[in-house]
Amino acid sequence: MCRAKIRRLKILALDTSTEYCSVALWRDGQVDARDVPAGQRHSEMLLPMVDELLKRHGLAVKDLDGIAFGQGPGSFTGLRIACGVAQGLAFGAGLGVVGVGTLAAMAQASGADRAVCCLDARMGEIYHAAYTGTGAGWEPVHAPSLCAPADAPVLPAGSWTGCGSGFAAHGAVLQRRYAGHLSAIMADVFPHARDIVRLAAREFDAGRAVAPELAAPVYIRDKVALKTAER
């Protein structure tokens, strides 16, 4: 989506919300992006990837108009890494920051008009959201939430594309829950900096960036592990 023309901008985007580490550069509407499977090495891989991307375009951080990051939901540690790096780079260069929801980024990646986005949240749960696309971006039908797959919010009538690792981990349950609603399933879609930067460009263009110290992850869940009795 995001079809309306956006003024000339240079924006760096970062995402470390899943097992992948990705970076992207929006330069006057063109996007250059890279990703690698990082496991738990995001903190050591992210800055070298940023360095390499900017050098390829002959840019320094101070040449940018802003920095975006995947703000969540996702891995607690990963969200903190992307947010912290975005804050540090932006503060040093006097730039504004935009946090973009990881589930909205997945909707952007799907290319669908209606997307139900589910990330595996472990502990038998999913991070869930549903969006309809407009020329200006994505309108939430269901805001991001944490739920059991069997309790996923009911979708309005219509044809929906299911995307994300939630469908890989809990596909049978979600397909039963959404029987008659799903026209396609894209279980391999994950939050990526190239989609984050496309959504962030509109926010920067509209003047909705915030000061680095105001940027924050969106965790949704406040519990990271099951107790022994719960297991």
C-alpha positions in Angstrom: 0.0 0.0 0.0 1.2 3.6 0.7 0.7 4.6 -2.9 0.5 8.4 -2.5 3.6 10.3 -3.4 6.1 11.0 -0.6 8.6 13.8 -0.7 12.3 13.1 -1.2 13.7 11.5 1.9 16.5 9.2 3.1 15.4 6.9 5.9 17.2 4.0 7.5 15.1 1.1 9.0 16.1 -1.7 11.3 14.3 -4.9 12.4 15.5 -7.5 14.9 12.1 -8.7 16.2 12.4 -12.3 15.0 15.3 -14.7 14.3 16.1 -12.5 11.3 18.1 -9.3 11.3 17.2 -6.8 8.5 18.1 -3.3 7.5 16.8 -1.1 4.7 17.3 2.3 3.2 14.5 4.4 1.6 16.1 6.8 -0.7 13.6 9.0 -2.6 11.2 6.2 -3.0 13.7 3.5 -3.8 14.4 0.7 -1.2 17.6 -1.2 -0.8 17.4 -3.9 1.9 19.4 -6.8 3.4 18.5 -9.6 5.8 20.3 -12.5 7.5 19.3 -15.3 9.8 20.8 -14.0 13.0 19.7 -16.5 15.7 20.7 -14.6 18.8 23.5 -12.6 17.3 21.4 -9.5 16.3 23.5 -7.2 18.6 26.7 -8.1 16.9 25.4 -8.1 13.3 23.1 -5.1 13.2 25.6 -2.2 13.2 28.0 -3.8 10.6 24.9 -4.3 8.3 23.9 -0.7 8.8 27.5 0.4 8.0 27.7 -1.7 4.9 24.3 -0.5 3.6 25.1 3.2 4.1 28.6 2.9 2.6 27.2 1.3 -0.5 25.1 4.4 -1.0 27.9 6.8 0.0 25.9 8.0 3.0 26.7 8.7 6.7 24.0 8.6 9.4 24.1 12.5 9.5 22.9 12.5 5.9 19.7 10.7 6.7 16.3 12.3 7.4 15.3 9.8 10.0 15.5 6.3 11.4 12.7 3.7 11.7 12.6 0.4 13.6 10.3 -2.5 14.1 8.7 -1.7 17.5 6.9 -5.0 18.1 5.5 -7.2 19.1 8.2 -9.8 18.8 11.2 -11.1 20.7 11.7 -9.0 23.9 15.5 -8.9 23.4 15.2 -8.2 19.7 12.8 -5.3 20.2 15.2 -3.7 22.7 18.1 -4.1 20.3 16.5 -2.4 17.4 15.0 0.4 19.5 18.3 1.0 21.3 20.3 1.2 18.1 17.8 3.4 16.4 17.8 5.8 19.5 21.6 5.8 19.6 22.1 6.6 15.9 19.3 9.1 15.8 20.5 10.9 19.0 24.0 11.3 17.7 22.9 12.7 14.4 20.0 14.8 15.7 17.3 12.8 13.8 13.7 11.9 14.6 12.6 8.3 15.0 9.5 6.3 13.9 8.5 3.0 15.4 6.5 0.7 13.0 4.4 -2.2 14.2 5.8 -5.5 13.1 2.4 -7.0 12.3 1.6 -4.0 10.1 4.9 -4.6 8.3 3.8 -8.2 7.7 0.6 -6.9 6.2 2.6 -4.7 3.9 4.8 -7.6 2.9 1.7 -9.8 2.1 0.6 -7.6 -0.9 -3.0 -8.5 0.0 -5.9 -6.2 0.5 -6.9 -7.9 3.7 -4.3 -9.6 5.9 -4.5 -11.4 9.2 -1.0 -11.4 10.7 0.1 -13.9 13.3 3.5 -14.3 14.8 4.4 -17.3 17.0 4.6 -15.9 20.5 5.7 -19.3 22.0 4.0 -20.6 25.2 1.1 -21.7 23.0 0.1 -18.2 22.0 0.3 -15.9 19.0 0.7 -12.2 18.4 -2.3 -11.3 16.3 -3.6 -8.4 14.2 -5.8 -8.0 11.1 -5.6 -5.1 8.6 -7.3 -3.9 5.5 -5.2 -2.0 3.0 -5.9 1.6 1.8 -4.1 3.9 -0.5 -2.6 5.5 2.7 -1.5 2.4 4.4 -3.2 -0.2 6.7 -6.4 0.2 8.7 -6.5 -2.1 11.7 -9.6 -4.3 12.0 -8.1 -6.0 15.0 -5.3 -4.1 16.8 -2.3 -6.2 17.9 -3.0 -8.5 20.7 -1.8 -11.7 22.4 -4.1 -14.7 22.3 -4.3 -18.5 22.0 -4.7 -19.5 18.3 -8.2 -21.0 19.1 -9.3 -17.7 20.5 -8.1 -15.5 17.7 -10.5 -12.6 17.0 -13.2 -13.3 14.5 -12.7 -11.9 11.0 -15.3 -9.9 9.1 -16.7 -11.5 6.0 -14.4 -11.5 2.9 -11.3 -13.0 1.6 -8.2 -12.8 3.9 -4.6 -13.7 3.5 -3.0 -15.3 6.6 0.6 -14.6 7.1 3.4 -15.1 9.6 5.0 -17.8 11.7 1.8 -18.2 13.7 0.4 -20.1 10.7 3.6 -22.2 10.6 3.3 -23.1 14.3 -0.5 -23.3 14.7 -1.7 -23.6 11.1 -4.3 -26.4 11.8 -5.9 -24.5 14.6 -6.0 -21.1 12.8 -7.4 -22.7 9.6 -10.2 -24.2 11.7 -10.8 -20.8 13.4 -10.9 -19.0 10.1 -12.6 -21.7 7.9 -14.1 -20.0 4.9 -12.2 -16.8 5.4 -8.6 -17.6 4.2 -7.9 -17.4 0.5 -4.1 -17.8 1.0 -1.6 -18.6 3.7 1.9 -17.1 3.6 3.5 -18.7 6.7 7.0 -17.6 5.6 6.3 -13.8 5.9 8.2 -12.1 8.7 8.7 -8.5 9.8 11.3 -7.0 7.5 13.0 -3.6 7.4 12.1 -3.1 3.8 8.4 -3.1 4.7 9.0 -1.1 7.9 10.8 1.7 5.9 7.9 1.9 3.4 5.4 2.4 6.2 7.7 4.8 8.1 8.3 7.0 5.0 4.7 8.2 5.3 5.1 8.9 9.0 8.2 11.0 8.4 6.5 12.8 5.5 3.6 13.7 7.7 5.9 15.0 10.5 5.0 12.3 12.9 8.6 11.3 14.0 9.5 11.5 17.7 12.6 12.5 19.5 14.9 9.4 20.1 14.3 9.3 23.8 10.6 8.9 23.3 10.9 5.9 21.1 9.9 2.6 22.8 9.2 -1.0 22.0 5.7 -2.4 22.0 5.8 -5.8 23.9 2.1 -6.6 24.4 3.1 -9.6 26.6 4.5 -8.9 30.0 5.5 -12.5 30.7 8.4 -14.2 29.0 8.3 -17.8 30.3 6.0 -20.3 31.9 6.3 -21.3 35.5 7.2 -24.9 36.3 3.6 -25.6 37.3 2.3 -24.1 34.1 4.6 -26.2 32.0 
